[in-house]
């Protein structure tokens, strides 16, 4: 019996509309009033059939007060829907909308049944996401929760699970949703629903793999103890298996089984294809991953949980970024837009997911340098937000991209970042699999500092630019009709990067050998403006406003321009990365100020309103190999090199805290 037939016995039911050959109403743009969902252009399998029923039901009841629902008498059991059936309609393909509309109408005509609370919560979520329901829709959902509490018939938890999965993320955050769902995993009547919804919310909110696996294993046991063996439980077991694959040293075999899983009863479920998408990605099965992107997209809809949708879009952009089909770029952009909008709405990752999506687009567009920077930024933001699962994905992509470009040293560093993120996430099985794949041992450093470390720190960007612009020039020249103009542009950038690298090497050699510097008359304010212009794009990406307060005019000092600009760049980039990692509310600002100190010295100050430096770290700030950055994003060389440059100029650099928060570094140089 199909969904429409099961709900048909109720008089005046909206479910009958789903059997009419009527055009589906045009729905509001999801970006304006609700949560972005599926992005494939192909029409979902039945995803909109009967939605007109729900929209009309909402228009009829939107002005009813919550008290109206609480005053409904109890319905006779005959003809009432089973909440489990309604929940299955929500999570499977097809048309949940007739079942929702029918239950709401039945409650108004014949009294509240055991499925009424769940139907009210679901209709409230749908109205909030699709029909511009606003606060009235949220009130309807809350009325559903109150109805569930009054009945106390063992099904109340289902309404709470659906409310936590669909409405809590955008209103109270994914961490709160995950906490509620984790607590609901222990009840037999709703364990499968709570566990399945918890998977996405827990992952996106940063729950460690062992903790998330524990909750899902508990939900599986509770569901099976309650004699449940339907498709929802099978889907939950698959998700728990995926987590075990990330935990276990035998994870490769588990992921392979999930990739080859044949389960006809689950293939109409969004969650099934989401699990296979992740398993295929981790197992390196890119063809299956692309198929899963398409299948899951066709099955997602306005009643898909935001946590699951975020995970789906993240893995979709990664899978599509590695596809050579030129027609996938538009799909990649749609996924990126949906991911960014949903991330913003749910305040999920402080911009890390958007940075990952931007990097994926840069890679797909054939811009490896931009992609490398994007993945690096995504990893730093994810680490700062303690989203280690996302840091693993971003760092792993950066490692692969660096290896493809022949940047072996950088690839090694990114691999170490990936392994560290795996350990922090608790995915020890995945860590061992990556270590074996890369033949990469854990890196230990002795804290020593030599010229080689300094060169490695300062030359990373210019040498990466040389390799990547060379690859771009080759690409332009290999075309059927060579694009000589673009190739020449790339060659010019290679020349500029080479000159920058040469200046850095010569300066560091002189510092190491104690030789006199190559100096010239430098107008400090002019050098600051040049450096600020180069850094503005980076600061815009981090949402940072740069203030210049330059008070020296045309006053000059005897100095090495390149080295002073190195110091300024280090200080500004450190401030920007501290802002990005902290994710503090409010406007982000960095201020660069120059001022004369009497007639014999000038001072350059770089200050910010970020998190500042902990008192315990301040004495070691200028020690080589010491870094306050989370994870492996900093190697502790920037401030040490800056101190050496300051001393070589006969000056000094030091740290001052800012009030009420922030950091200020001051460089004082003799005139």
Secondary structure in CASP SS format (residue, H / E / C, confidence):
PFRMAT SS
TARGET T0000
AUTHOR 0000-0000-0000
METHOD secondary structure of the structure
MODEL  1
X C 1.00
X C 1.00
X H 1.00
X H 1.00
X H 1.00
X H 1.00
X H 1.00
X C 1.00
X C 1.00
X C 1.00
X C 1.00
X C 1.00
X C 1.00
X H 1.00
X H 1.00
X H 1.00
X H 1.00
X H 1.00
X H 1.00
X C 1.00
X C 1.00
X C 1.00
X C 1.00
X C 1.00
X C 1.00
X C 1.00
X C 1.00
X C 1.00
X C 1.00
X H 1.00
X H 1.00
X H 1.00
X H 1.00
X C 1.00
X C 1.00
X C 1.00
X C 1.00
X C 1.00
X C 1.00
X C 1.00
X C 1.00
X C 1.00
X C 1.00
X C 1.00
X C 1.00
X C 1.00
X C 1.00
X C 1.00
X C 1.00
X C 1.00
X H 1.00
X H 1.00
X H 1.00
X H 1.00
X H 1.00
X H 1.00
X H 1.00
X H 1.00
X H 1.00
X H 1.00
X H 1.00
X C 1.00
X C 1.00
X C 1.00
X C 1.00
X H 1.00
X H 1.00
X H 1.00
X H 1.00
X H 1.00
X C 1.00
X C 1.00
X C 1.00
X E 1.00
X C 1.00
X C 1.00
X C 1.00
X C 1.00
X C 1.00
X C 1.00
X C 1.00
X C 1.00
X H 1.00
X H 1.00
X H 1.00
X H 1.00
X H 1.00
X H 1.00
X H 1.00
X H 1.00
X H 1.00
X E 1.00
X C 1.00
X C 1.00
X C 1.00
X C 1.00
X H 1.00
X H 1.00
X H 1.00
X H 1.00
X H 1.00
X H 1.00
X H 1.00
X H 1.00
X H 1.00
X H 1.00
X H 1.00
X H 1.00
X H 1.00
X H 1.00
X C 1.00
X E 1.00
X C 1.00
X C 1.00
X C 1.00
X H 1.00
X H 1.00
X H 1.00
X H 1.00
X H 1.00
X H 1.00
X H 1.00
X H 1.00
X H 1.00
X H 1.00
X H 1.00
X H 1.00
X H 1.00
X H 1.00
X H 1.00
X C 1.00
X C 1.00
X C 1.00
X H 1.00
X H 1.00
X H 1.00
X H 1.00
X H 1.00
X H 1.00
X H 1.00
X H 1.00
X H 1.00
X H 1.00
X H 1.00
X H 1.00
X H 1.00
X H 1.00
X H 1.00
X H 1.00
X H 1.00
X H 1.00
X C 1.00
X C 1.00
X C 1.00
X C 1.00
X H 1.00
X H 1.00
X H 1.00
X H 1.00
X H 1.00
X H 1.00
X H 1.00
X H 1.00
X H 1.00
X H 1.00
X H 1.00
X H 1.00
X H 1.00
X H 1.00
X H 1.00
X H 1.00
X H 1.00
X C 1.00
X H 1.00
X H 1.00
X H 1.00
X H 1.00
X H 1.00
X H 1.00
X H 1.00
X H 1.00
X H 1.00
X H 1.00
X H 1.00
X C 1.00
X C 1.00
X C 1.00
X C 1.00
X C 1.00
X C 1.00
X H 1.00
X H 1.00
X H 1.00
X H 1.00
X H 1.00
X H 1.00
X H 1.00
X H 1.00
X H 1.00
X H 1.00
X H 1.00
X H 1.00
X H 1.00
X H 1.00
X C 1.00
X C 1.00
X C 1.00
X C 1.00
X H 1.00
X H 1.00
X H 1.00
X H 1.00
X H 1.00
X H 1.00
X H 1.00
X H 1.00
X H 1.00
X H 1.00
X H 1.00
X H 1.00
X H 1.00
X H 1.00
X H 1.00
X H 1.00
X H 1.00
X C 1.00
X C 1.00
X C 1.00
X C 1.00
X C 1.00
X H 1.00
X H 1.00
X H 1.00
X H 1.00
X H 1.00
X H 1.00
X H 1.00
X H 1.00
X H 1.00
X H 1.00
X H 1.00
X H 1.00
X H 1.00
X H 1.00
X H 1.00
X H 1.00
X H 1.00
X C 1.00
X C 1.00
X C 1.00
X H 1.00
X H 1.00
X H 1.00
X H 1.00
X H 1.00
X H 1.00
X H 1.00
X H 1.00
X H 1.00
X C 1.00
X C 1.00
X C 1.00
X C 1.00
X C 1.00
X C 1.00
X C 1.00
X C 1.00
X C 1.00
X E 1.00
X H 1.00
X H 1.00
X H 1.00
X H 1.00
X H 1.00
X H 1.00
X H 1.00
X H 1.00
X H 1.00
X H 1.00
X H 1.00
X H 1.00
X H 1.00
X H 1.00
X C 1.00
X C 1.00
X H 1.00
X H 1.00
X H 1.00
X H 1.00
X H 1.00
X H 1.00
X H 1.00
X H 1.00
X H 1.00
X H 1.00
X H 1.00
X H 1.00
X H 1.00
X H 1.00
X C 1.00
X C 1.00
X C 1.00
X C 1.00
X C 1.00
X C 1.00
X H 1.00
X H 1.00
X H 1.00
X H 1.00
X H 1.00
X H 1.00
X H 1.00
X H 1.00
X H 1.00
X H 1.00
X H 1.00
X H 1.00
X H 1.00
X H 1.00
X H 1.00
X H 1.00
X C 1.00
X C 1.00
X C 1.00
X C 1.00
X C 1.00
X C 1.00
X H 1.00
X H 1.00
X H 1.00
X H 1.00
X H 1.00
X H 1.00
X H 1.00
X H 1.00
X H 1.00
X H 1.00
X H 1.00
X H 1.00
X H 1.00
X H 1.00
X H 1.00
X H 1.00
X H 1.00
X H 1.00
X H 1.00
X C 1.00
X C 1.00
X C 1.00
X C 1.00
X C 1.00
X H 1.00
X H 1.00
X H 1.00
X H 1.00
X H 1.00
X H 1.00
X H 1.00
X H 1.00
X H 1.00
X H 1.00
X H 1.00
X H 1.00
X H 1.00
X C 1.00
X C 1.00
X C 1.00
X H 1.00
X H 1.00
X H 1.00
X H 1.00
X H 1.00
X H 1.00
X H 1.00
X H 1.00
X H 1.00
X H 1.00
X H 1.00
X H 1.00
X H 1.00
X H 1.00
X H 1.00
X H 1.00
X H 1.00
X C 1.00
X C 1.00
X C 1.00
X H 1.00
X H 1.00
X H 1.00
X H 1.00
X H 1.00
X H 1.00
X H 1.00
X H 1.00
X H 1.00
X H 1.00
X H 1.00
X H 1.00
X H 1.00
X H 1.00
X H 1.00
X H 1.00
X H 1.00
X C 1.00
X C 1.00
X C 1.00
X H 1.00
X H 1.00
X H 1.00
X H 1.00
X H 1.00
X H 1.00
X H 1.00
X H 1.00
X H 1.00
X H 1.00
X H 1.00
X H 1.00
X H 1.00
X H 1.00
X H 1.00
X H 1.00
X H 1.00
X H 1.00
X C 1.00
X C 1.00
X H 1.00
X H 1.00
X H 1.00
X H 1.00
X H 1.00
X H 1.00
X H 1.00
X H 1.00
X H 1.00
X H 1.00
X H 1.00
X C 1.00
X C 1.00
X C 1.00
X C 1.00
X C 1.00
X C 1.00
X C 1.00
X C 1.00
X C 1.00
X C 1.00
X C 1.00
X C 1.00
X H 1.00
X H 1.00
X H 1.00
X H 1.00
X H 1.00
X H 1.00
X H 1.00
X H 1.00
X H 1.00
X H 1.00
X H 1.00
X H 1.00
X H 1.00
X H 1.00
X H 1.00
X H 1.00
X H 1.00
X H 1.00
X H 1.00
X H 1.00
X H 1.00
X H 1.00
X H 1.00
X H 1.00
X H 1.00
X H 1.00
X H 1.00
X C 1.00
X C 1.00
X C 1.00
X C 1.00
X C 1.00
X C 1.00
X H 1.00
X H 1.00
X H 1.00
X H 1.00
X H 1.00
X H 1.00
X H 1.00
X H 1.00
X H 1.00
X H 1.00
X H 1.00
X H 1.00
X H 1.00
X H 1.00
X H 1.00
X H 1.00
X H 1.00
X H 1.00
X H 1.00
X H 1.00
X H 1.00
X H 1.00
X H 1.00
X H 1.00
X H 1.00
X H 1.00
X H 1.00
X H 1.00
X H 1.00
X H 1.00
X C 1.00
X C 1.00
X C 1.00
X C 1.00
X C 1.00
X C 1.00
X E 1.00
X E 1.00
X E 1.00
X E 1.00
X H 1.00
X H 1.00
X H 1.00
X H 1.00
X H 1.00
X H 1.00
X H 1.00
X H 1.00
X H 1.00
X H 1.00
X H 1.00
X H 1.00
X H 1.00
X H 1.00
X H 1.00
X H 1.00
X H 1.00
X H 1.00
X C 1.00
X C 1.00
X E 1.00
X E 1.00
X E 1.00
X E 1.00
X E 1.00
X E 1.00
X E 1.00
X C 1.00
X C 1.00
X C 1.00
X C 1.00
X C 1.00
X E 1.00
X E 1.00
X E 1.00
X E 1.00
X C 1.00
X H 1.00
X H 1.00
X H 1.00
X H 1.00
X H 1.00
X H 1.00
X H 1.00
X H 1.00
X H 1.00
X H 1.00
X H 1.00
X H 1.00
X H 1.00
X H 1.00
X H 1.00
X H 1.00
X H 1.00
X H 1.00
X H 1.00
X H 1.00
X H 1.00
X H 1.00
X C 1.00
X C 1.00
X C 1.00
X C 1.00
X C 1.00
X E 1.00
X E 1.00
X E 1.00
X E 1.00
X E 1.00
X E 1.00
X E 1.00
X E 1.00
X E 1.00
X E 1.00
X C 1.00
X C 1.00
X C 1.00
X E 1.00
X E 1.00
X E 1.00
X E 1.00
X E 1.00
X E 1.00
X E 1.00
X E 1.00
X C 1.00
X C 1.00
X C 1.00
X C 1.00
X C 1.00
X C 1.00
X H 1.00
X H 1.00
X H 1.00
X H 1.00
X H 1.00
X H 1.00
X C 1.00
X C 1.00
X C 1.00
X C 1.00
X C 1.00
X C 1.00
X C 1.00
X C 1.00
X C 1.00
X C 1.00
X C 1.00
X C 1.00
X C 1.00
X C 1.00
X C 1.00
X C 1.00
X C 1.00
X H 1.00
X H 1.00
X H 1.00
X H 1.00
X H 1.00
X H 1.00
X H 1.00
X H 1.00
X H 1.00
X H 1.00
X H 1.00
X C 1.00
X C 1.00
X C 1.00
X E 1.00
X E 1.00
X E 1.00
X E 1.00
X E 1.00
X E 1.00
X C 1.00
X C 1.00
X C 1.00
X C 1.00
X C 1.00
X E 1.00
X E 1.00
X E 1.00
X E 1.00
X E 1.00
X E 1.00
X E 1.00
X E 1.00
X C 1.00
END
